[in-house]
Amino acid sequence: MKIDLINATKTIGKAVILDDVTLSLESGRIYGLQGPNGSGKTMLMRLIAGLIQPTSGDVLIDSKRLGTDMDFPPSIGMLIENPAFLPNYTGLKNLELLASLKDEISIDRIRETLTRVGLDPDDKRRVRKYSLGMKQRLGVAAAVMEEPELILLDEPTNALDNKGVARIRDILREERERGALVVMACHDGEILRECSDEIFKVQNGRVEREGAI
């Protein structure tokens, strides 16, 4: 997969949220987004996901224009902002319901993915009883369980302890080895440097390539 943003600008009212962004992203690499709250990191991922459309400029997925040739990237998993699940169902049941939309993976894959992120697939607790860290793990599981070509993760280590952070770091590397294109926003500069092949600095809606790691 190759993603190209060409002079992509997003305005809301008179506010410029993303300002003339041009960049290229390729499969088999992890791209880190670094910047303060409100800098445009989340909006950039929403733009790539097709959740918002640019006011001007283009987003191309394998040379096809997002919003014209396709509504959304054909193979995507994402955790953007706070993960939302049905509170009265277990984590396993929530993922089963999500997976049923495409019907591409087995219950065994779902159970394996829960174990992979550090959750017990046989846990009978409802999601409303989950801690913030458990909900975050479930959000990561939902993003990666179908082995998508494109993975967008907004603060994936939020509310996690050291073991949880280490798991996410390993998962990111495994997804890259599988050939996924991963875009991750993270306040933790150490995690960004450890995991990213390339880091982009986002500031006031402008995106600048900080460099390869």
Backbone as CSV, one residue per row, in Angstrom:
resi,resn,N_x,N_y,N_z,CA_x,CA_y,CA_z,C_x,C_y,C_z
1,MET,0.841,-1.198,0.000,0.000,0.000,0.000,0.875,1.247,0.000
2,LYS,0.424,2.246,-0.743,1.113,3.537,-0.750,0.063,4.627,-0.562
3,ILE,0.342,5.533,0.365,-0.557,6.646,0.643,0.170,7.947,0.322
4,ASP,-0.476,8.792,-0.466,0.085,10.098,-0.806,-0.894,11.193,-0.416
5,LEU,-0.439,12.121,0.389,-1.183,13.343,0.653,-0.544,14.446,-0.178
6,ILE,-1.354,15.118,-0.971,-0.836,16.133,-1.889,-1.509,17.466,-1.587
7,ASN,-0.741,18.372,-0.979,-1.241,19.717,-0.635,-2.590,19.655,0.082
8,ALA,-2.717,18.719,1.015,-3.981,18.512,1.721,-4.164,19.569,2.807
9,THR,-5.266,20.286,2.724,-5.604,21.319,3.707,-7.011,21.051,4.232
10,LYS,-7.177,21.219,5.539,-8.497,21.082,6.149,-8.777,22.319,6.987
11,THR,-9.880,22.985,6.666,-10.296,24.135,7.459,-11.678,23.866,8.034
12,ILE,-11.902,24.377,9.229,-13.215,24.333,9.869,-13.552,25.768,10.253
13,GLY,-14.525,26.320,9.561,-14.763,27.752,9.723,-13.559,28.518,9.205
14,LYS,-13.018,29.380,10.046,-11.827,30.129,9.662,-10.545,29.484,10.196
15,ALA,-10.696,28.397,10.957,-9.531,27.737,11.547,-8.906,26.754,10.562
16,VAL,-7.600,26.849,10.399,-6.855,25.913,9.551,-6.374,24.765,10.435
17,ILE,-6.949,23.589,10.224,-6.632,22.435,11.060,-5.427,21.675,10.509
18,LEU,-5.388,21.497,9.196,-4.233,20.920,8.503,-3.871,21.867,7.377
19,ASP,-2.586,22.177,7.266,-2.148,23.263,6.400,-1.196,22.763,5.316
20,ASP,-1.733,22.502,4.113,-0.917,22.197,2.944,0.047,21.027,3.202
21,VAL,-0.535,19.887,3.596,0.272,18.718,3.961,0.574,17.882,2.726
22,THR,1.855,17.632,2.498,2.294,16.745,1.421,3.259,15.723,2.010
23,LEU,2.918,14.448,1.889,3.807,13.383,2.369,3.420,12.073,1.715
24,SER,4.345,11.118,1.756,4.119,9.777,1.193,4.439,8.729,2.253
25,LEU,3.596,7.703,2.325,3.744,6.624,3.293,3.666,5.299,2.557
26,GLU,4.483,4.315,3.005,4.536,3.032,2.314,4.411,1.869,3.290
27,SER,3.955,0.738,2.772,3.790,-0.471,3.573,5.121,-0.942,4.155
28,GLY,5.019,-1.668,5.268,6.210,-2.220,5.896,7.005,-1.211,6.685
29,ARG,6.371,-0.093,7.056,7.063,0.945,7.830,6.126,1.497,8.900
30,ILE,6.737,1.974,9.984,5.994,2.633,11.057,6.342,4.116,11.018
31,TYR,5.304,4.942,10.934,5.481,6.387,10.898,4.964,6.980,12.204
32,GLY,5.814,7.716,12.897,5.437,8.344,14.141,5.030,9.793,13.929
33,LEU,3.991,10.208,14.634,3.547,11.603,14.605,3.807,12.211,15.975
34,GLN,4.574,13.270,15.994,4.953,13.904,17.253,4.481,15.349,17.264
35,GLY,3.853,15.753,18.352,3.384,17.127,18.454,2.460,17.285,19.643
36,PRO,2.230,18.520,20.086,1.383,18.765,21.252,-0.089,18.529,20.945
37,ASN,-0.900,18.491,21.997,-2.352,18.396,21.819,-2.842,19.559,20.962
38,GLY,-3.754,19.245,20.027,-4.303,20.286,19.180,-3.445,20.655,17.991
39,SER,-2.358,19.918,17.778,-1.436,20.255,16.685,-1.935,19.767,15.328
40,GLY,-2.844,18.782,15.334,-3.359,18.250,14.078,-3.090,16.774,13.861
41,LYS,-2.481,16.096,14.840,-2.130,14.683,14.667,-3.373,13.812,14.441
42,THR,-4.360,13.986,15.305,-5.570,13.173,15.189,-6.316,13.495,13.905
43,MET,-6.391,14.765,13.543,-7.067,15.148,12.299,-6.365,14.555,11.085
44,LEU,-5.048,14.482,11.143,-4.298,13.885,10.043,-4.670,12.416,9.876
45,MET,-4.792,11.692,10.978,-5.183,10.287,10.894,-6.633,10.132,10.437
46,ARG,-7.496,11.036,10.890,-8.887,10.994,10.434,-8.972,11.249,8.930
47,LEU,-8.101,12.102,8.433,-8.063,12.391,6.997,-7.620,11.154,6.212
48,ILE,-6.572,10.492,6.690,-6.070,9.287,6.030,-7.119,8.172,6.064
49,ALA,-7.897,8.131,7.149,-8.912,7.089,7.299,-10.163,7.352,6.471
50,GLY,-10.298,8.554,5.911,-11.495,8.890,5.157,-12.646,9.353,6.030
51,LEU,-12.373,9.597,7.310,-13.426,10.056,8.219,-13.751,11.532,8.005
52,ILE,-12.799,12.286,7.486,-13.041,13.662,7.059,-12.449,13.825,5.666
53,GLN,-12.925,14.808,4.933,-12.420,15.080,3.595,-11.608,16.377,3.615
54,PRO,-10.547,16.455,2.814,-9.785,17.702,2.774,-10.605,18.833,2.158
55,THR,-10.400,20.033,2.651,-11.036,21.202,2.042,-10.435,21.464,0.663
56,SER,-9.145,21.220,0.544,-8.453,21.273,-0.744,-7.317,20.266,-0.715
57,GLY,-6.827,19.897,-1.895,-5.781,18.885,-1.974,-6.364,17.486,-2.064
58,ASP,-5.496,16.500,-2.074,-5.925,15.115,-2.297,-5.263,14.154,-1.328
59,VAL,-5.981,13.043,-1.058,-5.431,11.884,-0.366,-5.574,10.701,-1.315
60,LEU,-4.453,10.096,-1.695,-4.450,8.980,-2.638,-4.057,7.692,-1.930
61,ILE,-4.838,6.642,-2.161,-4.521,5.314,-1.670,-4.210,4.455,-2.885
62,ASP,-2.943,4.078,-3.057,-2.532,3.337,-4.258,-3.036,4.029,-5.521
63,SER,-2.825,5.333,-5.567,-3.146,6.194,-6.715,-4.642,6.432,-6.913
64,LYS,-5.492,5.914,-6.025,-6.932,6.170,-6.111,-7.313,7.245,-5.094
65,ARG,-8.147,8.180,-5.538,-8.474,9.341,-4.712,-9.513,8.982,-3.653
66,LEU,-9.148,9.208,-2.400,-10.055,8.981,-1.283,-11.169,10.024,-1.327
67,GLY,-12.402,9.558,-1.209,-13.542,10.463,-1.274,-14.165,10.541,-2.648
68,THR,-13.436,10.062,-3.662,-13.966,10.047,-5.037,-13.979,8.623,-5.583
69,ASP,-12.797,8.010,-5.648,-12.683,6.636,-6.145,-13.047,5.606,-5.079
70,MET,-12.949,5.999,-3.821,-13.306,5.121,-2.698,-13.681,5.991,-1.509
71,ASP,-14.554,5.454,-0.650,-14.960,6.203,0.541,-13.942,6.063,1.665
72,PHE,-13.374,4.845,1.790,-12.430,4.562,2.865,-11.312,3.673,2.312
73,PRO,-10.146,3.669,2.947,-9.123,2.697,2.553,-9.695,1.284,2.637
74,PRO,-9.372,0.414,1.679,-10.021,-0.897,1.610,-9.675,-1.841,2.750
75,SER,-8.527,-1.652,3.385,-8.108,-2.547,4.465,-7.486,-1.705,5.575
76,ILE,-8.273,-1.435,6.625,-7.833,-0.503,7.657,-8.282,-0.966,9.033
77,GLY,-7.408,-0.756,10.012,-7.742,-0.938,11.415,-7.293,0.303,12.147
78,MET,-8.096,0.778,13.089,-7.709,2.036,13.723,-8.198,2.140,15.161
79,LEU,-7.413,2.887,15.913,-7.763,3.296,17.259,-7.524,4.798,17.297
80,ILE,-8.595,5.560,17.135,-8.488,7.015,17.096,-9.305,7.596,18.239
81,GLU,-8.644,8.390,19.073,-9.239,8.950,20.284,-9.658,7.805,21.210
82,ASN,-10.694,7.979,21.999,-11.028,6.974,23.013,-11.800,5.807,22.400
83,PRO,-11.352,4.563,22.673,-12.075,3.412,22.120,-13.477,3.309,22.716
84,ALA,-14.467,3.069,21.869,-15.859,2.950,22.314,-16.366,1.549,22.038
85,PHE,-16.867,0.893,23.074,-17.405,-0.462,22.936,-18.770,-0.539,23.610
86,LEU,-19.488,-1.609,23.330,-20.786,-1.822,23.969,-20.533,-2.229,25.422
87,PRO,-20.960,-1.419,26.376,-20.547,-1.622,27.767,-21.104,-2.875,28.425
88,ASN,-22.211,-3.407,27.925,-22.843,-4.554,28.573,-22.425,-5.900,27.982
89,TYR,-21.442,-5.882,27.089,-20.895,-7.112,26.520,-19.451,-7.298,26.962
90,THR,-18.997,-8.550,26.909,-17.598,-8.832,27.215,-16.697,-8.302,26.097
91,GLY,-15.415,-8.256,26.371,-14.466,-7.858,25.333,-14.527,-8.788,24.142
92,LEU,-14.593,-10.094,24.413,-14.668,-11.079,23.338,-15.901,-10.860,22.478
93,LYS,-17.052,-10.644,23.115,-18.289,-10.458,22.361,-18.231,-9.172,21.529
94,ASN,-17.649,-8.123,22.071,-17.498,-6.885,21.312,-16.687,-7.123,20.045
95,LEU,-15.587,-7.845,20.163,-14.761,-8.095,18.985,-15.459,-9.043,18.011
96,GLU,-16.211,-9.999,18.533,-16.988,-10.871,17.650,-17.971,-10.062,16.811
97,LEU,-18.649,-9.123,17.438,-19.620,-8.296,16.717,-18.934,-7.450,15.657
98,LEU,-17.784,-6.871,15.997,-17.034,-6.081,15.016,-16.586,-6.949,13.845
99,ALA,-16.056,-8.130,14.181,-15.552,-9.024,13.132,-16.668,-9.516,12.220
100,SER,-17.896,-9.597,12.727,-19.002,-10.105,11.926,-19.359,-9.159,10.775
101,LEU,-18.920,-7.898,10.852,-19.219,-6.948,9.786,-18.562,-7.362,8.472
102,LYS,-17.357,-7.903,8.565,-16.653,-8.366,7.368,-16.649,-9.887,7.251
103,ASP,-16.748,-10.556,8.395,-16.764,-12.024,8.432,-15.533,-12.608,7.742
104,GLU,-14.360,-12.093,8.112,-13.110,-12.550,7.496,-12.251,-13.386,8.444
105,ILE,-12.510,-13.304,9.745,-11.638,-14.006,10.688,-12.467,-14.915,11.592
106,SER,-11.779,-15.902,12.160,-12.434,-16.899,13.005,-12.443,-16.439,14.457
107,ILE,-13.252,-17.122,15.269,-13.274,-16.858,16.703,-11.910,-17.157,17.317
108,ASP,-11.209,-18.148,16.762,-9.872,-18.468,17.276,-8.924,-17.295,17.082
109,ARG,-9.001,-16.624,15.924,-8.156,-15.453,15.691,-8.479,-14.353,16.700
110,ILE,-9.753,-14.156,16.975,-10.146,-13.123,17.929,-9.589,-13.446,19.313
111,ARG,-9.697,-14.696,19.714,-9.183,-15.100,21.025,-7.665,-14.935,21.081
112,GLU,-6.988,-15.301,20.018,-5.529,-15.147,19.962,-5.134,-13.673,20.084
113,THR,-5.902,-12.796,19.437,-5.590,-11.374,19.463,-5.782,-10.804,20.857
114,LEU,-6.831,-11.227,21.553,-7.028,-10.777,22.929,-5.855,-11.188,23.807
115,THR,-5.413,-12.420,23.661,-4.251,-12.886,24.426,-3.014,-12.084,24.063
116,ARG,-2.884,-11.780,22.805,-1.729,-11.033,22.307,-1.605,-9.657,22.960
117,VAL,-2.739,-8.992,23.206,-2.697,-7.662,23.822,-2.714,-7.724,25.347
118,GLY,-2.788,-8.940,25.907,-2.731,-9.078,27.356,-4.081,-9.155,28.033
119,LEU,-5.129,-9.533,27.289,-6.455,-9.717,27.868,-6.832,-11.197,27.836
120,ASP,-7.644,-11.607,28.796,-8.097,-12.992,28.885,-9.371,-13.149,28.057
121,PRO,-9.344,-13.949,26.994,-10.553,-14.112,26.168,-11.714,-14.743,26.921
122,ASP,-11.438,-15.402,28.043,-12.501,-16.036,28.831,-12.979,-15.169,29.986
123,ASP,-12.479,-13.942,30.063,-12.908,-13.009,31.109,-14.400,-12.696,30.917
124,LYS,-15.205,-12.961,31.938,-16.663,-12.779,31.843,-17.107,-11.367,32.211
125,ARG,-16.169,-10.522,32.623,-16.546,-9.154,32.961,-17.042,-8.398,31.736
126,ARG,-18.024,-7.553,31.942,-18.491,-6.672,30.881,-17.512,-5.516,30.727
127,VAL,-17.489,-4.928,29.540,-16.533,-3.862,29.257,-16.713,-2.676,30.209
128,ARG,-17.930,-2.478,30.713,-18.146,-1.356,31.646,-17.327,-1.522,32.919
129,LYS,-16.885,-2.752,33.203,-16.070,-3.019,34.386,-14.569,-2.932,34.085
130,TYR,-14.214,-2.713,32.837,-12.805,-2.660,32.447,-12.157,-1.373,32.961
131,SER,-10.884,-1.474,33.289,-10.085,-0.290,33.584,-9.775,0.436,32.275
132,LEU,-9.264,1.660,32.381,-8.880,2.404,31.175,-7.831,1.649,30.376
133,GLY,-6.888,1.031,31.075,-5.843,0.275,30.386,-6.395,-0.927,29.648
134,MET,-7.357,-1.610,30.243,-7.981,-2.769,29.587,-8.755,-2.329,28.348
135,LYS,-9.457,-1.207,28.446,-10.178,-0.694,27.273,-9.199,-0.324,26.163
136,GLN,-8.045,0.199,26.547,-7.044,0.567,25.549,-6.508,-0.685,24.851
137,ARG,-6.240,-1.715,25.609,-5.784,-2.980,25.022,-6.832,-3.543,24.061
138,LEU,-8.110,-3.449,24.469,-9.188,-3.943,23.613,-9.259,-3.129,22.320
139,GLY,-9.019,-1.823,22.424,-9.002,-0.977,21.236,-7.890,-1.363,20.273
140,VAL,-6.719,-1.674,20.812,-5.614,-2.121,19.955,-5.951,-3.466,19.315
141,ALA,-6.558,-4.350,20.097,-6.960,-5.658,19.551,-7.922,-5.486,18.388
142,ALA,-8.886,-4.589,18.541,-9.855,-4.346,17.463,-9.165,-3.825,16.209
143,ALA,-8.113,-3.025,16.393,-7.416,-2.426,15.251,-6.590,-3.442,14.464
144,VAL,-6.033,-4.443,15.150,-5.091,-5.340,14.473,-5.649,-6.725,14.171
145,MET,-6.823,-7.087,14.707,-7.256,-8.490,14.656,-7.466,-9.011,13.240
146,GLU,-7.839,-8.137,12.294,-8.101,-8.593,10.932,-6.879,-8.463,10.021
147,GLU,-5.719,-8.183,10.605,-4.469,-8.029,9.861,-4.631,-7.047,8.692
148,PRO,-5.071,-5.825,8.974,-5.287,-4.855,7.895,-3.968,-4.362,7.303
149,GLU,-4.067,-3.838,6.088,-2.880,-3.273,5.441,-2.479,-1.937,6.057
150,LEU,-3.453,-1.189,6.562,-3.225,0.125,7.151,-3.702,0.124,8.592
151,ILE,-2.830,0.547,9.524,-3.169,0.610,10.945,-2.891,2.021,11.443
152,LEU,-3.914,2.655,12.015,-3.790,4.003,12.561,-4.033,3.932,14.065
153,LEU,-3.056,4.376,14.840,-3.141,4.275,16.300,-2.870,5.636,16.928
154,ASP,-3.862,6.136,17.649,-3.766,7.428,18.316,-3.510,7.189,19.802
155,GLU,-2.302,7.463,20.247,-1.907,7.253,21.645,-2.196,5.818,22.111
156,PRO,-1.636,4.806,21.435,-1.960,3.416,21.782,-1.465,2.981,23.152
157,THR,-0.483,3.688,23.729,0.051,3.294,25.039,-0.610,4.054,26.182
158,ASN,-1.625,4.848,25.895,-2.309,5.623,26.924,-2.876,4.711,28.007
159,ALA,-2.630,5.049,29.280,-3.174,4.338,30.455,-2.588,2.940,30.645
160,LEU,-1.509,2.601,29.929,-0.913,1.280,30.073,0.278,1.305,31.028
161,ASP,0.456,0.198,31.756,1.641,0.057,32.594,2.827,-0.352,31.728
162,ASN,3.975,-0.533,32.343,5.191,-0.831,31.574,5.070,-2.116,30.760
163,LYS,4.434,-3.141,31.356,4.251,-4.394,30.617,3.340,-4.185,29.415
164,GLY,2.304,-3.388,29.612,1.390,-3.109,28.504,2.071,-2.344,27.395
165,VAL,2.900,-1.373,27.758,3.646,-0.602,26.761,4.580,-1.518,25.975
166,ALA,5.238,-2.432,26.682,6.147,-3.371,26.014,5.387,-4.265,25.033
167,ARG,4.181,-4.691,25.404,3.360,-5.505,24.494,3.017,-4.732,23.230
168,ILE,2.596,-3.477,23.401,2.229,-2.674,22.242,3.434,-2.459,21.343
169,ARG,4.583,-2.223,21.936,5.804,-2.051,21.149,6.089,-3.300,20.323
170,ASP,5.939,-4.466,20.941,6.174,-5.720,20.210,5.154,-5.900,19.093
171,ILE,3.892,-5.580,19.373,2.829,-5.713,18.360,3.106,-4.803,17.178
172,LEU,3.526,-3.574,17.446,3.842,-2.638,16.358,4.924,-3.219,15.451
173,ARG,5.956,-3.761,16.049,7.057,-4.320,15.259,6.606,-5.542,14.474
174,GLU,5.757,-6.363,15.092,5.236,-7.546,14.401,4.374,-7.149,13.210
175,GLU,3.561,-6.110,13.382,2.713,-5.650,12.279,3.548,-5.094,11.134
176,ARG,4.615,-4.398,11.468,5.525,-3.908,10.420,6.156,-5.085,9.680
177,GLU,6.599,-6.083,10.414,7.210,-7.252,9.775,6.217,-7.971,8.866
178,ARG,4.948,-7.946,9.253,3.899,-8.555,8.433,3.680,-7.792,7.136
179,GLY,4.124,-6.528,7.120,3.993,-5.718,5.915,2.969,-4.610,6.014
180,ALA,2.429,-4.387,7.214,1.430,-3.332,7.390,2.079,-1.954,7.327
181,LEU,1.270,-0.973,6.959,1.650,0.427,7.040,1.042,0.959,8.334
182,VAL,1.898,1.383,9.263,1.437,1.803,10.588,1.720,3.291,10.779
183,VAL,0.684,4.032,11.189,0.835,5.435,11.567,0.431,5.550,13.029
184,MET,1.339,6.112,13.846,1.102,6.164,15.285,1.382,7.562,15.816
185,ALA,0.432,8.107,16.558,0.659,9.340,17.303,0.894,8.973,18.755
186,CYS,1.923,9.546,19.359,2.260,9.172,20.728,2.994,10.321,21.411
187,HIS,2.578,10.627,22.643,3.263,11.669,23.408,4.628,11.199,23.909
188,ASP,4.772,9.881,24.041,6.012,9.312,24.571,7.080,9.292,23.483
189,GLY,8.006,10.239,23.560,9.052,10.336,22.543,9.930,9.110,22.476
190,GLU,10.134,8.446,23.617,10.977,7.247,23.634,10.340,6.122,22.821
191,ILE,9.026,5.929,23.007,8.319,4.899,22.240,8.370,5.223,20.749
192,LEU,8.172,6.485,20.400,8.231,6.887,18.993,9.585,6.554,18.395
193,ARG,10.640,6.894,19.107,11.992,6.646,18.576,12.289,5.156,18.483
194,GLU,11.807,4.383,19.460,12.068,2.939,19.465,11.351,2.222,18.326
195,CYS,10.142,2.677,18.003,9.292,1.929,17.075,9.266,2.480,15.660
196,SER,9.481,3.773,15.491,9.235,4.397,14.183,10.419,4.256,13.244
197,ASP,10.102,4.051,11.970,11.117,4.138,10.926,11.335,5.587,10.522
198,GLU,10.296,6.388,10.722,10.351,7.790,10.326,9.401,8.570,11.236
199,ILE,9.802,9.769,11.625,8.967,10.591,12.496,8.635,11.902,11.792
200,PHE,7.354,12.277,11.881,6.909,13.562,11.363,6.517,14.455,12.538
201,LYS,6.990,15.672,12.510,6.639,16.644,13.541,5.417,17.426,13.076
202,VAL,4.375,17.436,13.922,3.127,18.128,13.592,2.999,19.342,14.513
203,GLN,2.845,20.507,13.920,2.770,21.749,14.691,1.869,22.730,13.962
204,ASN,0.785,23.154,14.627,-0.142,24.124,14.048,-0.648,23.696,12.671
205,GLY,-0.903,22.400,12.514,-1.438,21.894,11.265,-0.413,21.659,10.170
206,ARG,0.821,22.030,10.426,1.896,21.793,9.466,2.597,20.483,9.825
207,VAL,3.005,19.739,8.805,3.659,18.460,9.020,5.035,18.500,8.367
208,GLU,6.071,18.288,9.171,7.440,18.308,8.670,8.132,16.994,8.991
209,ARG,8.863,16.484,8.053,9.615,15.243,8.251,10.787,15.518,9.160
210,GLU,10.772,14.841,10.328,11.865,15.031,11.272,13.075,14.190,10.888
211,GLY,12.790,13.008,10.306,13.915,12.194,9.843,13.681,10.710,10.049
212,ALA,14.547,9.924,9.427,14.507,8.473,9.572,15.229,8.097,10.840
213,ILE,14.778,6.981,11.460,15.369,6.520,12.715,16.410,5.437,12.413
